[in-house]
Structures are given as C-alpha cells and as structure tokens.
C-alpha cells in the first residue's frame, strides 16, 4: 500500500494553516517529551504565547532561543535588569516585561526544584500517571483537572504564566495529553 504524501495527510484542523504549523504538528505536537530542560523550554514558550497565536511563537522560536541563551536555565537564572532591557529591545521576540520576568523566574524555580531533589520531567510525568493521556480525539478541552493540579503545583514552586489553560496547551504540545483529532493521521485510540 503506497504511503500518503505529507501534504495530503489528514491533520488536526489547526495544523493546515501553513507549512510551519504542518511541520510542527507532524513532528512535535503531541509527542511525549521526557527531557526536563526541553519540557521546561516548551512551558516557557507556552507562557509567551498567552494572548497570541502559536504560529507567532513558532515564527519567533529561533529568535527566542538566541535571545534566551538556548533556554539554559542556569544562564537565564542569572539574568539582571540589563538582560531584561536587552530582551525588551529585541524585536525578534515577544517583548513583554511580565513574560520575560516569568521566564527568568521560571529558570530559578526550575533550578530550585532540582536543588530540592525534584527533577522537572519525572515530577510532571508522575502527576500525569507516567503515561500519555489519550482523550479519544474529540476533546474540546482548554483545561482539565490535571492541568489545574499541575498549574497549582508549578505556581507553588514559583512559576508564573502557568495557569490551567496554558498548562493544558503545554500538556498537548509535549504529549502528556494526546488530543489529535479522530481523522488525524496521528490519532491514537484510548
């Protein structure tokens, strides 16, 4: 049986807006991420997305990586007011003081968790039952009891821009929740 060319595959409706979104959907979205730093990076980017489209963040992702020292928490945690001003002047990223400060604070919170013996990815995945949650392809959820629980746990540890809606989008992006549409070629039955 011949394979379906990538441009002809049936995807989640949001993924067909442009080539960048299709590539993101096909190769990243919904795939389980177990690397602590990568999981944290995606959470920080989801915080920057608040009030914006994910397409905007994807278009700026490389600029974000350059501006934020490749999302190395050990470096970001040391940022000063001069770094905040540098970032606010960078037209390649989302220039929101609150989101920039939340990322710096998020780096510090991430490192504090490590110092307390809480490795980020195992901590998050344990809350999710250590396996992706399959919603059956018809989920219209923007948050869930689990995203509320994770949001609360992250806020308790000092994270900002981690409300239950942002956390749910992040859970979808990192494969903690698999919400591919039933007719999507990446759909998995629960």
C-alpha positions in Angstrom: 0.0 0.0 0.0 1.5 3.3 -1.0 2.1 5.9 1.7 0.2 9.2 1.7 2.4 12.2 0.8 2.8 14.6 3.7 0.9 17.4 2.0 -2.1 15.1 1.5 -2.3 13.7 5.1 -5.4 14.5 7.1 -4.4 16.5 10.2 -5.9 18.3 13.1 -7.7 21.4 11.7 -5.4 23.9 13.2 -2.3 22.4 11.6 -3.1 23.2 8.0 -2.8 27.0 8.2 0.8 27.0 6.8 3.9 24.8 6.3 5.4 25.8 9.6 2.3 24.7 11.5 2.1 21.4 9.5 5.7 20.6 10.2 5.2 21.4 13.9 2.1 19.2 14.1 3.6 16.3 12.2 7.0 16.2 14.0 6.5 17.7 17.5 3.0 18.4 18.8 1.6 15.6 20.9 4.9 13.6 21.0 5.9 12.8 24.6 8.8 14.9 25.9 10.7 13.4 28.8 13.8 15.6 28.8 13.5 18.0 31.7 15.1 21.0 30.0 13.2 20.6 26.8 9.9 20.2 28.7 10.7 23.4 30.7 11.6 25.3 27.5 8.3 24.4 25.9 6.5 25.6 29.1 8.3 29.0 28.9 7.3 29.3 25.2 3.7 28.5 26.0 3.8 31.3 28.6 4.9 33.7 25.9 2.0 32.5 23.7 -0.6 33.8 26.2 -2.9 36.1 24.2 -1.1 35.3 20.9 -1.3 32.5 18.3 1.1 29.6 18.5 2.1 30.4 14.9 3.5 33.7 16.1 5.7 31.9 18.7 6.8 29.3 16.1 7.9 32.1 13.8 9.9 33.6 16.6 11.2 30.4 18.1 14.8 30.6 16.8 15.0 34.3 17.9 13.8 33.2 21.3 16.5 30.6 21.5 19.2 33.1 20.6 17.8 35.8 22.9 17.5 33.4 25.9 20.8 31.6 25.6 19.3 28.5 24.1 16.9 28.2 27.1 19.7 27.2 29.5 18.1 27.7 32.9 21.5 28.0 34.6 22.2 31.1 32.5 18.8 32.6 32.5 18.5 32.4 36.2 21.4 34.8 36.4 19.9 37.5 34.2 19.9 41.0 35.5 17.8 44.1 34.8 20.3 44.8 31.9 19.3 41.5 30.4 15.6 42.3 30.8 16.2 45.6 28.9 18.2 43.8 26.2 15.3 41.4 25.7 12.7 44.2 25.7 14.7 45.8 22.9 14.8 42.6 20.8 12.2 42.9 18.0 12.6 39.2 17.2 10.8 38.0 20.3 7.6 38.9 22.2 8.6 41.9 24.2 6.5 41.6 27.3 8.3 42.5 30.6 5.9 40.3 32.6 6.6 37.3 30.3 10.4 37.9 30.3 10.4 38.2 34.1 8.3 35.0 34.3 10.9 33.2 32.2 13.7 34.3 34.4 11.7 33.4 37.5 10.8 30.1 35.8 14.5 29.3 35.4 15.1 30.0 39.0 12.1 27.8 40.0 13.3 25.0 37.7 16.8 25.1 39.4 15.3 25.3 42.9 13.3 22.1 42.1 16.5 20.4 41.1 18.2 21.5 44.2 15.3 20.1 46.3 15.6 16.8 44.5 12.6 17.3 42.2 13.7 16.6 38.6 11.2 18.5 36.4 10.2 15.8 33.8 9.8 13.0 36.3 7.8 15.3 38.6 5.4 16.4 35.8 5.0 12.9 34.3 4.3 11.4 37.8 1.4 13.8 38.2 0.1 12.5 34.8 0.4 8.9 35.8 3.6 8.4 33.9 1.9 7.8 30.6 0.3 10.0 27.9 -3.4 10.6 28.4 -5.4 9.7 25.3 -8.6 11.7 25.1 -10.2 9.8 22.1 -9.9 12.6 19.5 -13.0 14.5 20.3 -11.7 16.7 23.2 -12.6 20.3 23.1 -11.0 20.9 26.5 -9.0 24.0 27.2 -8.1 22.8 30.7 -8.7 19.8 32.8 -8.5 18.7 36.5 -4.9 17.6 35.7 -3.9 20.9 34.2 -5.4 22.7 37.2 -3.4 20.4 39.5 -0.1 20.9 37.6 -0.8 24.6 37.4 -1.2 24.8 41.2 2.0 22.7 41.7 4.0 24.9 39.4 2.7 28.1 41.0 3.5 26.8 44.4 7.1 26.4 43.2 7.3 30.0 41.9 6.4 29.6 38.2 4.3 32.4 36.5 2.2 32.3 33.3 1.3 28.7 34.1 -2.5 28.9 34.5 -4.5 25.8 33.8 -5.3 26.9 30.1 -1.6 27.5 29.4 -0.6 24.3 31.1 -3.2 22.3 29.2 -1.9 23.6 25.8 1.6 22.7 27.0 0.4 19.2 28.0 -1.0 18.8 24.5 2.2 20.1 22.9 4.5 17.8 25.0 2.5 14.7 24.6 1.3 14.5 28.2 -2.1 14.6 26.6 -2.8 13.3 23.1 -5.6 15.3 21.6 -5.2 14.6 17.9 -8.5 14.7 16.1 -10.1 11.4 15.2 -9.4 11.9 11.5 -5.8 13.0 12.0 -3.1 10.6 10.9 -1.5 10.8 14.3 -4.7 10.0 16.2 -4.4 7.2 18.8 -7.4 5.4 20.3 -7.6 5.5 24.1 
